[in-house]
Amino acid sequence: MNGFRLGRFFGIDLHIDWSWLLIFALVSWSLNSMFREIHPEWTVLAQWGLALLGALLFFISVLAHELAHSIVARARGIPVKNITLFLFGGVSNIQKEPTSPMTELMIAIVGPLTSFLLGGIFLVLGIGGAALSDISMTSPTGLLPQLGPLNTMFMWLGSVNILLGIFNLIPGFPLDGGRVLRSILWAITDDVVKATRWASVVGQIIAWLLMLAGVFMLFGVQVPLLGGGIANGMWIIFIGWFLQNAAVQNYQKAVVQDILGNVPVEKIMNPEVPVVPADIKVDDLVEKHIMKTDNQAFIVFDEDKMVGLVSIDDVRKLSNEERQNETVRDIMTPSKELVVVAPNENAAEALDRLQNRKIRQLPVVNGNRIVGLLRRKDILRWLELQSQTG
């Protein structure tokens, strides 16, 4: 992962991608510019201090939005690996798709509702601390210059959280609104793939409209709700491009999950398990096994007992000198740390396990006996065969 781990909340790891630092800086700069324009009487320190605090509270709000998704997902029996803050805000790494339209609806809708709740709280804090009798309430632009520093910041946080909730309710898959739409279509059609396809089409249409609006903004056109200008136009085009790709990828994922949904692992796995002894040199592993076969991973045995798994990725980490001196036992992944799969398990869940762990193969174990190896290329070959046969 490109970034760092910030901590753990409600049992869910929080990660920050390096791209988040860029958007944090942009939001801080934008807030400072707004404060400088509305309150030129403030000191530079006050303007920048509140801008940084406001940006931080905004991303805490984004985190709360994603935590709401994750907590509901876990309550509905769906594991969540982590939450990552990145360039476009945040994303919850939910490990598998919802199992019913109601679960999909509950997970999707709670995020925008959280944003609306936070927006309302911040607006109350912004207005509540002000001397209402001395303030003209004719318009927001007339109100902000009359507010104190914290009130001004809270008013901005309130409005931006409400806008975040509204944006996420746009019915473009995979936004929250698109997932709400998919849950409704899923309930009507009783076909998650068909529902995903329709929701994805709506998402792509919205994405292309955003990109078109961004182009108009580049040429000076003021677009309702989006504004104008080159910087805003480029940002809207970028968001549209991101949503278009996400809509296509999520539909493809749904199709793959549907194809593999009723396929047992034993039907796809390679039953001929490549094995190597634990005490051979890594050089011998390369020359006698990796170079002589198309296998990229090998089960490691010691006295007729499986003790681990070694892959070509493990070998790549070593220098030429280390390959001559170290044994397979030194670089393998021990059995107790291996992620395994049973032969009767669902191939779709096995694929999720491969992707979430970022590994290329899973040992297939029946009881205490290894009966095969499920590799990414085995799944890809199966998918290719299914696509060729329609």
Secondary structure, 3 states (H helix, E strand, C coil): CCEEEEEEECCEEEEEEHHHHHHHHHHHHHHHHHHHHHCCCCCHHHHHHHHHHHHHHHHHHHHHHHHHHHHHHHHCCCCEEEEEEECCEEEEEECCCCCCHHHHHHHHHHHHHHHHHHHHHHHHHHHHCCCHHHCCCCCHHHHHHHCCHHHHHHHHHHHHHHHHHHHHCCCCCCCHHHHHHHHHHHHHHCCHHHHHHHHHHHHHHHHHHHHHHHHHHHCCCCECCCECCHHHHHHHHHHHHHHHHHHHHHHHHHHHHHHHCCCEHHHHCECCCCEEECCCEHHHHHHHHHCCCCCCEEEEECCCCEEEEEEHHHHHCCCHHHHHHCEHHHHCEEHHHCCCECCCCEHHHHHHHHHHHCCCEEEEEECCEEEEEEEHHHHHHHHHHHHHCC
